[in-house]
């Protein structure tokens, strides 16, 4: 079970370059249910995500590079590229700050995963977090992958 909240960004945190950073490329074979392939640095992953907004099933399986490239060629829609910074928060939580590239340049989102829904619901976001968009499907990467055209006016932080 994945339990996470998603936020826009008011401002980037200080000393961003001091945090671990991953280069991510991902594409979607299906958006309902979500079936995604991802390259994160030198790792390749096939992911299934069930229905839901804050809490939903998630299963990750390792792929080889050959398998990833084969499935990537079968994906529909946009291939999403982004840099992900992993920033420690209080209570052993981590913020995963995504700075999108390519077609979605300018979009910045942060996600925090939680051990349970009670912790998620009682979370107080740091001051650099903006609007909570957990329940807005527009910010799901699977939805972004289906956009024919990215309209920055639809995304308030841009």
Secondary structure per residue as TSV (DSSP state, phi and psi in degrees):
chain	resnum	aa	ss	phi	psi
A	1	X	-	360.0	129.6
A	2	X	E	-101.8	127.6
A	3	X	E	-124.4	112.0
A	4	X	E	-146.2	153.2
A	5	X	E	-117.0	150.4
A	6	X	E	-126.5	139.0
A	7	X	E	-135.9	151.5
A	8	X	E	-75.6	174.9
A	9	X	E	-116.2	129.9
A	10	X	S	-78.6	-44.3
A	11	X	S	-156.5	155.6
A	12	X	-	-72.8	145.3
A	13	X	-	-68.6	156.5
A	14	X	T	-64.2	151.1
A	15	X	T	54.7	42.4
A	16	X	G	-55.6	-38.5
A	17	X	G	-67.1	-9.8
A	18	X	G	-84.7	-5.1
A	19	X	S	-100.6	153.4
A	20	X	E	-57.7	141.4
A	21	X	E	-132.5	139.1
A	22	X	E	-122.6	141.8
A	23	X	E	-94.5	125.7
A	24	X	E	-122.1	137.6
A	25	X	E	-129.9	130.0
A	26	X	E	-146.2	153.5
A	27	X	E	-146.6	162.5
A	28	X	E	-118.3	127.6
A	29	X	E	-85.5	-24.8
A	30	X	E	-158.8	143.6
A	31	X	E	-109.7	-6.0
A	32	X	T	-152.0	94.0
A	33	X	T	-70.7	165.7
A	34	X	E	-77.2	124.1
A	35	X	E	-128.2	116.4
A	36	X	E	-126.5	146.9
A	37	X	E	-112.6	142.2
A	38	X	E	-140.5	138.9
A	39	X	E	-109.2	122.4
A	40	X	E	-121.9	106.4
A	41	X	T	56.8	-114.7
A	42	X	T	-107.0	18.0
A	43	X	E	-108.3	148.2
A	44	X	E	-127.9	130.5
A	45	X	E	-138.4	138.8
A	46	X	E	-105.1	128.2
A	47	X	E	-125.0	137.7
A	48	X	E	-113.7	131.1
A	49	X	E	-126.2	131.7
A	50	X	-	-81.7	-170.8
A	51	X	S	-71.8	153.7
A	52	X	-	134.7	169.7
A	53	X	S	-114.2	-67.9
A	54	X	S	-84.8	-37.4
A	55	X	E	-124.7	129.6
A	56	X	E	-161.9	158.9
A	57	X	-	-63.5	144.2
A	58	X	E	-148.2	132.2
A	59	X	E	-129.6	130.8
A	60	X	E	-117.3	133.1
A	61	X	E	-125.8	138.9
A	62	X	E	-71.1	147.5
A	63	X	-	-124.3	157.3
A	64	X	-	-84.2	165.5
A	65	X	H	-61.3	-40.2
A	66	X	H	-62.2	-44.8
A	67	X	H	-64.1	-40.7
A	68	X	H	-60.7	-49.3
A	69	X	H	-63.1	-37.7
A	70	X	H	-62.2	-48.6
A	71	X	H	-70.9	-34.3
A	72	X	H	-57.7	-38.7
A	73	X	T	-66.5	-16.8
A	74	X	T	-100.2	-4.2
A	75	X	-	-71.2	151.8
A	76	X	E	-100.3	153.4
A	77	X	E	75.5	-154.4
A	78	X	E	-79.1	138.5
A	79	X	E	-86.1	126.9
A	80	X	E	-99.2	130.5
A	81	X	E	-122.6	142.4
A	82	X	E	-163.2	159.0
A	83	X	E	-101.0	135.4
A	84	X	E	-117.9	119.6
A	85	X	E	-99.5	133.5
A	86	X	E	-105.1	115.2
A	87	X	E	-120.3	121.5
A	88	X	E	-68.0	142.9
A	89	X	-	-122.9	176.5
A	90	X	G	-62.7	161.1
A	91	X	G	60.1	33.4
A	92	X	G	62.0	19.2
A	93	X	-	-86.9	161.0
A	94	X	E	-131.3	137.2
A	95	X	E	-93.2	131.8
A	96	X	E	-108.9	101.8
A	97	X	E	-91.0	116.2
A	98	X	E	-101.8	123.3
A	99	X	E	-111.1	108.6
A	100	X	E	-75.7	151.8
A	101	X	-	-125.3	-180.0
A	102	X	G	62.3	-133.0
A	103	X	G	-57.1	-27.9
A	104	X	G	-105.9	21.0
A	105	X	T	-53.6	133.6
A	106	X	T	105.0	-22.1
A	107	X	-	-82.2	130.6
A	108	X	E	-135.0	127.2
A	109	X	E	-133.6	153.0
A	110	X	E	-129.3	137.6
A	111	X	E	-120.6	146.3
A	112	X	E	-129.6	126.4
A	113	X	E	-94.8	145.8
A	114	X	-	-126.6	154.6
A	115	X	S	-74.6	-22.8
A	116	X	S	-159.0	166.9
A	117	X	H	-68.9	-32.0
A	118	X	H	-62.3	-44.3
A	119	X	H	-64.1	-40.6
A	120	X	H	-62.1	-44.7
A	121	X	H	-70.6	-25.0
A	122	X	H	-96.6	2.5
A	123	X	-	-65.6	132.4
A	124	X	-	-106.9	118.1
A	125	X	-	-73.4	145.6
A	126	X	-	-62.3	163.0
A	127	X	T	-68.1	-16.2
A	128	X	T	-84.3	-9.5
A	129	X	E	-76.3	148.1
A	130	X	E	-108.2	-141.6
A	131	X	E	-58.9	137.4
A	132	X	E	-77.4	117.1
A	133	X	-	-116.0	23.6
A	134	X	T	-51.9	-41.2
A	135	X	T	-98.0	15.7
A	136	X	-	-104.9	108.3
A	137	X	G	-61.2	-20.2
A	138	X	G	-59.7	-23.4
A	139	X	G	-98.2	4.1
A	140	X	-	-72.9	136.1
A	141	X	H	-59.2	-33.0
A	142	X	H	-64.3	-34.2
A	143	X	H	-72.0	-43.5
A	144	X	H	-57.1	-35.8
A	145	X	T	-64.2	-21.0
A	146	X	T	-94.2	-8.1
A	147	X	-	-70.6	125.9
A	148	X	S	-68.8	-39.4
A	149	X	S	-137.9	134.0
A	150	X	-	-88.4	120.7
A	151	X	-	-107.5	100.4
A	152	X	G	-56.7	-25.9
A	153	X	G	-64.5	-21.5
A	154	X	G	-80.7	-8.1
A	155	X	S	-120.7	103.2
A	156	X	T	-57.8	-26.3
A	157	X	T	-77.4	-14.7
A	158	X	-	-83.4	360.0
